Amino acid sequence: MPKFKVQTFNKISNVGISRFPDDYVVSDEVDNPDAILVRSAALHGIDFGSNMKAIARAGAGVNNIPIDKCTSLGIVVFNTPGANANAVKELVIAGLLLSSRKIVEGIQWTQTLKGKGDEVNKLVEQNKSKFNGPEIYGKTLGVIGLGAIGMLAANAGESLGMRVIGYDPYISIDSAWQLSKYVRKAQSLDKLLAEADYITLHVPLIDATRGFIDHSKFQIMKEGVNILNFARGGLVNKPDLMEALANGKVNRFVTDFPNDNLLGHEKIITIPHLGASTPESEDNCAMMAADQIRDFLDNGNIKNSVNFPSADVPRNDGTRLLIANKNVPGLVGKITSVLAEQSINIADMLNKHRNEIAYNIIDVDGVISDDQIAKITEIEEIITVRVLPPIN
């Protein structure tokens, strides 16, 4: 019997698959898996089996996963923030140059010269001025969102000689430590919008950010601003963007989230969704996702979950009890009372919560009986209970 079964959706890098030990079964054809490893495949509408414990997205966005449903079932959902950050950062640099210099148009026009023989050099010299554009050096780059990708994009802009301002009221300590000291903090989003010659978006797509770059935001921006969106397509209000492009408020819009409304517009550069499409990025995301699933299945530890609190306790040799429950007062007391009834000693314990969900890691001396597990499971607010046996 396999220790755990992991079902893969999409093609997952072999470097990631190799992180699982031999006593795991990892395949796209698995019955009632313990975990799912996925990239962009939509999991909405899928009936999760009784064994399902975790889903890991090899990437940052989790729009393809039914988060609320998973939370209600006690399924931990992981993502891999930062694993593809460098790949996206490099695409942002390309977007800055494409938005400023008419490189795309120049390439397209040059292809029309095929067959003109000796005239090509002359035609190039006669027409090259049609494709000129300003340098980015010395211009102001506004970075909205300073997570793993935004932080790297801000640092890259500064190293290219740009004046960089960033806005992120929720910046993490890790990102703050790695951010260049020359990146200025915007006092408000409106202040950034008013100063920037180039704006790049690096925020998640949630209800609060859906379409937040709209008519009111465009009104604040400089005339002829260039906007880059390599984060999520829904961040920009499309009708308002078209208006801003038509009246010259926005000079160029560059995105790797094309849709039919954006295609064919002379001021919009649409790129296939290439942000994480590098072999290095795919390997990094797959390895990170696989490691997170393994640590959770083997040890119950949680890192980079989008619906559960972070929880990490070094494993001892004894039995480990893992409990997910509704975040209500008094639950820990009810759990420990059940253990105390049978004189079970708690060697270590961690209780963390995130919004409406709480998670407990309890290391005990000895063995927990089936009756005790049943009593804990019967507590009304308990969602899931899992027992990891002592390490041999």
N, C-alpha and C positions, 0 to 999 in steps of 0.2 A: 504493500500500500504506500502511495506517495505521501510525503509529509504534508505538502500543500499543492494545490492546483491553481495555476494562473492562466487565464484566457487572454490572448492577445487580439486586439482589433487593429487594423491597418498593418503595414509592414514595420516592424520594430527592429532597430539596429541590432545586429548580432552581438555587438560589443555589450549592449544592454542585456540581452538574453543570457549571455555567458556569465553574468553576475549571479545567476541563480545556481545553487548547488545541485548535485545529482539527485537528491531526494525530493526535488520539486518537479512537477510536470508543467511545462510551459508550452502552450500550443494554441492555435486559433480554433481548435476543435476540442473543447473540454466541457464535460457535463458538470453542472453545479459547481463552478469554480469558487475558490476562496477569495480570489482577487482578479481584477481586470487591469490590464496594461493597455492604454489606448493613446492614440494621437488625435486625429480630428474626427473620427467616426462618431456619429450621433448615437447616444445611448438613451435618448428620450424614448419612452414607450417600451423599453426592454424590461421584462420581468426578471428581477434578480432572484436567484435561488436562495435556499435556506442557509447555505454555507457562506454567502457573500459577506466579506468583512471589509474590503478596501478596493478603491479604484485609484489608479495613478495615471495622471495625464502627462505624457511626455511633451511638455510645453507649458506655457504660462496660462493661457486662456482656458476656461472650463465651461464655456457656453454650451458645449456639446454634452454636458453631464447634468442630470436632474438633481441638483444639489439639495433642494428641500426634501425630495423623496428619500435621498440617501441618508440625510440627517435623521429623518423620522424612523428609518430602519436601523440606525446605528452604524451605517457604512461610512467609513472614513474616506474622504476624497483628498488626494494629494495632487499638487502640481509641481512644476520644476522651475521656479523663478530664478533667473540668472543663468540658466544652463545655455540658453541661446542668445544671451545678451550681446556678446561680441559680434555675432553674425548680424543681428539687427542694427547694432551701432554702425557697422560698416555700410549697411544699406542706407542708413541716415546720411552718412557722409556723401554717398553717391547721390542721394536725393537733393542735398544742398547744392551740389555742383550742377545737377541736371536742371534744377529750378532757376539757377542764376545764369548759366550759359546755355545757349540754344544748341546743345549737343545733339539731342534727339533729332531735331529738325535738320541739323547739318548732316547727320549720318543718312537720314532718309533722302535728302536732296542729292548727296554724293552718289547714292546708288543709281540715280536717274542718269548719270553720266556714262554708264556702261555702254561701250560701243562707239564712243566719240573719239577714240584714239588720241592723236597728238593734241587735240583741243582741250583735253581734260585739265591740264595744268593752267592754261589760260582762263578757262571758265571758273576754276576754283579761285584764282586770284581776283577775278572780276566780281564774284558773288559772295566771297567770304564775309564781307561786312554785314550781310543780311543776318548773320548768325552770331553777332557779337553779343556780349553780355557782361555785367559787372563781376568783379572778383568778390569773393566772400570775406577776404582779409579785411579786418577793421570794421566789419558790419556787426550788428547786434543780433545774437541768436537767443531767442526765448525758449526755454525748455520747460514744458508743463508736465510735471511728474518726474520725480528724481529717485525712482526705484533703480533696480539693477541696470536696466537699459538706459533710462533717462540720465542716470549719473555718468555712464560711459559716454553717452552722446554729448553731454555738457563738457566733459573733460576733453573729448576729441575736438569740439568746436574751439575751446580755448587754445589747444595745441596748434590749431590751424590759424591762429591769430585773430579769432573773433572775440568780440566782447560778449560774454555770456551771462545771462541772468536766468535764474531758475525759480520755479514756484512749486512748492509741495508742502502743504501744512502738516502732512503725516509722514514726513521723511524718516526713514529708519536710522538707527544709530550706525549700522553697518554702512549704509549709503553716505551718511554724513561724514564718516571717517575717511571714505575713499574719494569724496568730492574735492576737486581742486580748490585750493584756497582763493584762487582768482575768480571763481564763479560767484557772482553777486546774488544775494537773496532778494527776490522781488517782495516788496511790502504787501502786494496784493496781486491777484490775477489781472485786474484791470490795468495796474501799473505795468506789468509785463507786456500785455497786449498793446499798450500805447507806445512802448519803446522799441519793440522788436522789428527788425527788418525780415527776419526769418523766424518762424514758429514751428516747433516740432512737438507732437503730442505723444505722451507716454503714460497714459492713465488707463485703468481698467474700464470696461464697459459695464456700468451698473445703472440703475434707474436714475441716480443723481447726475450721471455724466452723459446719458443718452441725448445726443443732439445739443450738447451744451455750447458748442461753437455755432452760434446762431446769429441772427440779424443784429441783436444788441451787442454781441461781442465784435462782429465785423465793424460796427460803427466806431468802436474804440480804436481799432487798429490803424496803423499808418497806411497811407496810400501806396499801393504797389507792393504790399507784403507778400511773401512767399510762405505757404503753409505745407507742412509735411505731416502725413498721418500714416505711420507704420505701426499703430497700436491696435485699433479696432474701427471698422468701417462706420459704425453707428454713432461715433463721437461728433460728427459734423452734420448739421442740418442741410440736406442736399438742396432744397429749393433756395434757401438763404445763401448757400455757397454759389449757386448759379447766378443769383442777383449780384453778389459781390464781385464775381468774375466779369460780369457784363458791364458794371459801372467802373471797373478799374481799381476798386479797393483791393482786390486780390490779384496779384500778377500771375502767380502759378500755384497750382495745387498738385502735390505729388502724393500718391498713395499706392500701397500694394493690396488694396481691397477694392478692386474694380467691380462696378456693376453697370448695367445697361445705360443708366442715366449719365454715367461719367464718361463712357467711351465715345471717342470721336470728337471731343471738345479740344480746340486748339490750345487752350490754356491749362489743360489737365494732362498730367503724365501718369498713366496707369501701368503698374508693374504687376505681374502675377504675384501671388502671395509668397514671396521669396524670403521673408524675414529670417526664418529658421532653416531655409533650404541650403544648408551646407553640410557636408559629411561630418565635420567636427561638431556642429550644433546637434545634429541628429544623434550622434554618439553620446554627447554630453547629457542630453535630455533623457535618452533611454537608460543610461547608467544611473543617473540620479533617481529616476522613477523606480527602477528595479531595486536599488538600495533602500529606498524608502519603504517599498512593499515588504522587502525581506525583514527589515528592522521591526516593522509593525507585526508581521505574522510571527516572527521568531521571538520577539521580546516585548511587543506591545507598545513600543515607543512611537511617538508621533512627531514628525517634523515636516513643515511646509504643507499643512492641511488647510483647506479653504473653509472647512465647516466644523472642525474640532480644534480644541486648544492644543498648543504644543505641550508635549509631555515626554520627558526623557529621564529614565532612572537606570543606572548601571545594573546589569543583571547579577544577582547572587546565585548560589547553587540551589536555592529552595523553590517552592511553588510560587507562582505569580498569578494573581487574580486581577483580571481586567474588566472593569465595569463602566458602561456608558449609561447615563441616566439623565432625566430631566433636571434642570438646574433649579432645585427648590431647597429651602432650608431643611435641615434635619436628616438628610439622606445618609450622610456619612455615619451618623450615630446609629441609624437603623442597621447599616451594613456591619459595623464593628460589633454591634450587640449580638448579631447572629454568630459571628466568629467567637465572641467571648463566651457564649453559651457552651461551646465545646472546648474551651480553654485553648483556642488557637492563638498563638503569639504572633503579633504583627512585627516583623523585623524592619520594614521600611514602608512608607506610604506617601503617595503624591495625589492630591486632589486639585484639578484645574477645571476651569469653566470658560466657555465662550458663548456669549449670548444665552440661548435657552438650553444649551447642552453642557453637561459636565462629564468628566472622564477621570477615572481613578485607576492608579497602579498600586496594588497592594502586594507586597512580598511577605509571605508567612513562613513560619517554621512548621514543618510537618506537612501532612496531606489533608486537603479539604475534601470532606465526604460529599457524596452525591446529594445527601439530605440537606447539607448546608448550602450547596449550590442552588438546590430547588427552593429553599427558604428565601435566599437572596433574590432569585428570579421572580418570586411571587410578590415582592415589594412593588407596589403599584407604579412608582415612578421609574422603575428600572427598564432600560431599553434592551441592552444586551449584557450578557455575562460570558466571559471566556476564561478558561483556566489553562495555564501553561505548566506542564509538569516540571519537577526538578531536573536540572541539567545533570546528565550522567557524567 
